[in-house]
């Protein structure tokens, strides 16, 4: 996001493991996140968090209860809890809400093997213990459930997202 910055956008700092809501040039909210264990990168299959300019392509989970479990962007009918976690140990949980990202920079994060949307990269809710401030995801940006609920109400489809190292 060079030139004129929009009045509202999200900034994800991979090295800081923070997502910030920027309103009128200042940070109005800041949340801890966990980005990719494999670090930054754009290639399909890399398990990396893509860099650059993006936008929220879709908001998923309106009016569903907190801790709703999603698979393939669809609610499963389950609610995440410790018992479910024990039954499915090792599962990469996507819960509560999803903000599906689309890249805006052809050759960097849009089209071909680097396309963020085609890689199904999200900002999504995760069990609180999976948001440690350390890079641990499979490429997405994990947030605590209460934080994604708060953020979800503050942004719209089309909101710009800048992901930087």
Protein Blocks (a to p, Z undefined) as FASTA:
>chain_A
ZZjddfbdcdddfklopacddeehiafbdcdddddfklpafbehklpacedjdddfbdch
ihiaehiaceehiaehiacdfklmmmmghiacdehiacddddfbehklgghjllfklnop
acddddfklmnopafbfoiacddfklmmmmmmmpcehiacdddZZ
